[in-house]
């Protein structure tokens, strides 16, 4: 239902000539799950009755915890993930957006488990949902600069305008044949607009930490919130004060 709602909103924006059908941006973010670290327990462990059912005492000192050996007892779909080196690990999901570059409207969404390749996997799924068979461009950050992802983009008739990661082993998958084009620079500037979408979703739509459990429910709420963002954005774009500016 939420995906159909988003599609209908995008179709309305397309009819009003508010969207680009050639230039897009993709990115992902971690969304904190509605589950505490106390619920992240060993899969094979049989725990005795808690001393306090509402707030049990759990000692994790000296215990190595990973997604392979542990899972949340309250939301098994949520995985332990961190935003970067030195950051606190939290039970999370990976929320992904595909945004068109004309006005920054969200074209489609995908919510995956927070695994290492989730953002790139979700990007390919969303690219396949773009209507038509014409060639398009895709702006993205350094996390998408891998040979496999770039190759898959080109198989889908997508020109990958991803930021170069020259520190990656083997070097960047993007060379001067792409970076010298004027469109590459434009895509790199436009791709920063997707942060406005994530900012609205996490603050206004309260998606920083979801209140639902399970990947299907969280995905439904994430997509519905994206549709709401588009409606607010379209209202602003179509208001007389904006059009006359």
C-alpha positions in Angstrom: 0.0 0.0 0.0 2.8 2.5 0.9 4.7 1.7 -2.3 1.6 2.2 -4.4 1.0 5.5 -2.6 4.6 6.7 -3.3 4.3 5.6 -7.0 1.0 7.7 -7.3 2.7 10.7 -5.8 5.7 10.4 -8.1 3.3 10.1 -11.1 1.6 13.3 -10.1 5.0 15.0 -9.8 6.0 13.7 -13.2 2.7 15.0 -14.8 3.5 18.5 -13.4 7.0 18.3 -14.9 8.7 18.4 -11.5 10.9 15.4 -12.0 13.8 14.4 -14.2 13.7 11.0 -16.0 17.4 11.0 -16.8 19.4 12.1 -13.8 19.3 10.5 -10.3 21.1 10.2 -7.0 21.2 7.2 -4.6 22.3 6.9 -1.0 21.5 5.0 2.2 21.5 5.6 5.9 21.2 3.6 9.1 17.9 3.7 10.9 17.9 2.7 14.5 15.6 -0.2 15.4 13.1 -0.3 18.2 15.2 -2.8 20.1 17.8 -2.3 22.9 21.3 -3.8 23.1 20.1 -5.9 26.1 17.9 -7.8 23.6 20.9 -8.7 21.5 21.7 -12.2 22.9 23.4 -15.4 21.8 21.2 -17.4 19.4 21.9 -20.7 21.1 21.9 -19.6 24.7 19.1 -20.6 27.0 18.7 -17.8 29.5 17.4 -18.3 33.0 14.4 -16.2 34.1 15.4 -12.6 34.4 15.7 -11.0 37.8 13.5 -8.1 36.6 11.3 -8.9 33.6 10.9 -5.2 32.8 14.6 -4.2 33.0 16.8 -7.3 33.5 20.4 -7.1 34.6 22.7 -8.3 31.7 26.4 -8.3 31.8 28.1 -8.2 28.4 31.7 -7.6 29.7 34.2 -9.9 28.0 31.6 -11.2 25.6 32.2 -10.9 21.8 28.9 -10.2 20.0 28.3 -10.3 16.3 25.4 -10.7 13.9 26.6 -14.3 13.2 26.2 -15.5 16.8 23.7 -13.1 18.3 20.3 -11.6 17.4 17.7 -9.4 19.1 15.0 -11.2 21.0 12.6 -8.3 20.3 13.4 -7.6 16.6 15.4 -10.4 15.0 15.5 -8.6 11.6 17.5 -5.7 13.1 21.3 -6.1 12.9 24.2 -4.6 14.8 25.8 -1.8 12.7 27.8 1.4 13.2 27.9 4.5 11.0 31.7 4.6 10.9 35.0 3.7 12.7 34.8 4.7 16.3 31.1 5.1 16.3 28.7 3.3 18.7 27.2 0.1 17.2 23.4 0.0 17.4 20.7 -2.4 16.2 19.7 -0.9 12.9 18.1 -1.1 9.4 19.5 0.3 6.2 17.2 2.8 4.5 17.8 3.7 0.9 16.5 6.4 -1.4 16.6 7.0 -5.1 16.1 10.7 -5.8 15.7 12.5 -9.1 18.0 15.5 -9.6 15.7 18.2 -10.8 13.9 19.0 -7.6 15.1 16.3 -5.2 11.9 14.3 -5.1 12.1 10.7 -3.9 11.5 8.2 -6.8 11.6 5.0 -4.8 12.8 3.4 -1.6 14.3 0.2 -0.3 14.8 -1.0 3.3 17.4 -3.7 3.8 19.0 -5.3 6.7 22.1 -3.4 7.8 24.8 -5.6 6.0 28.0 -4.5 4.4 26.7 -4.4 0.8 23.2 -3.3 1.6 23.4 0.1 0.1 24.8 -1.1 -3.3 22.4 -4.0 -3.4 19.5 -1.7 -2.8 20.7 0.8 -5.4 20.6 -1.8 -8.1 17.1 -2.9 -7.1 15.9 0.7 -7.2 17.6 1.3 -10.6 15.7 -1.6 -12.1 12.5 0.2 -11.1 13.2 3.3 -13.3 10.6 3.2 -16.1 11.8 3.1 -19.7 15.0 1.8 -21.4 16.8 5.1 -22.0 20.2 5.7 -20.5 20.3 7.6 -17.2 23.0 8.9 -14.8 23.5 8.1 -11.2 25.3 10.2 -8.6 26.6 8.5 -5.5 29.3 8.8 -2.8 32.5 6.9 -2.5 30.8 3.9 -0.9 29.5 2.9 -4.3 32.8 3.1 -6.1 33.4 -0.7 -6.6 34.1 -2.5 -9.8 31.1 -4.8 -9.4 28.6 -2.0 -8.7 29.9 0.1 -11.6 29.8 -2.8 -14.0 26.2 -3.7 -13.0 25.2 0.0 -13.5 26.5 -0.1 -17.0 24.7 -3.3 -17.7 21.5 -1.5 -16.7 22.2 1.4 -19.1 23.2 3.6 -16.1 26.2 5.9 -16.3 27.7 5.8 -12.8 28.7 9.2 -11.6 30.0 8.0 -8.3 32.6 9.8 -6.3 36.1 8.3 -6.8 37.6 6.4 -3.9 41.3 6.5 -4.7 42.2 5.0 -1.3 40.4 1.8 -2.1 42.6 -1.2 -2.9 43.0 -1.4 -6.6 42.0 2.2 -7.1 38.8 3.8 -8.3 36.4 2.0 -10.7 35.8 5.4 -12.4 38.3 6.8 -14.8 38.8 10.0 -16.7 36.4 8.9 -19.4 33.6 9.6 -16.9 35.1 12.3 -14.6 36.0 14.6 -17.5 32.4 14.9 -18.6 30.6 18.1 -17.5 27.6 15.9 -16.4 29.8 14.2 -13.8 30.5 17.4 -12.0 26.9 18.4 -12.0 25.9 15.0 -10.6 28.4 15.3 -7.8 26.9 18.7 -6.8 23.3 17.5 -7.1 23.8 14.4 -5.1 24.3 16.4 -1.9 20.6 17.3 -2.1 19.6 13.8 -1.0 20.8 14.7 2.5 17.8 17.1 2.7 15.5 14.1 2.2 17.2 12.1 4.9 17.2 15.0 7.3 13.5 15.5 6.9 12.7 11.8 7.3 14.8 11.5 10.5 13.6 14.7 12.1 10.1 15.6 10.9 9.0 12.0 10.1 10.7 10.6 13.2 12.6 8.0 11.2 15.8 8.4 13.2 14.6 5.6 15.5 11.6 3.7 14.3 8.6 2.7 16.5 7.9 -0.5 14.6 9.6 -3.9 14.5 10.3 -6.3 11.7 11.7 -5.4 8.3 8.3 -5.4 6.5 6.7 -2.9 9.0 9.7 -0.7 9.1 10.0 -0.7 5.3 6.3 0.2 5.0 6.7 3.2 7.4 9.9 4.3 5.6 8.2 4.3 2.2 5.1 6.1 3.5 7.3 8.8 5.1 9.0 9.2 1.7 5.7 9.8 0.0 4.8 12.4 2.6 8.1 14.2 2.0 7.3 14.4 -1.7 3.9 15.9 -1.0 5.4 18.6 1.2 8.2 19.3 -1.4 5.6 19.4 -4.3 3.5 21.8 -2.3 6.4 24.2 -1.9 7.5 23.9 -5.5 4.0 24.6 -6.8 3.2 27.5 -4.5 2.9 30.9 -6.2 5.7 32.5 -4.1 8.2 29.8 -5.2 7.1 29.9 -8.9 7.4 33.7 -9.0 10.8 33.8 -7.3 
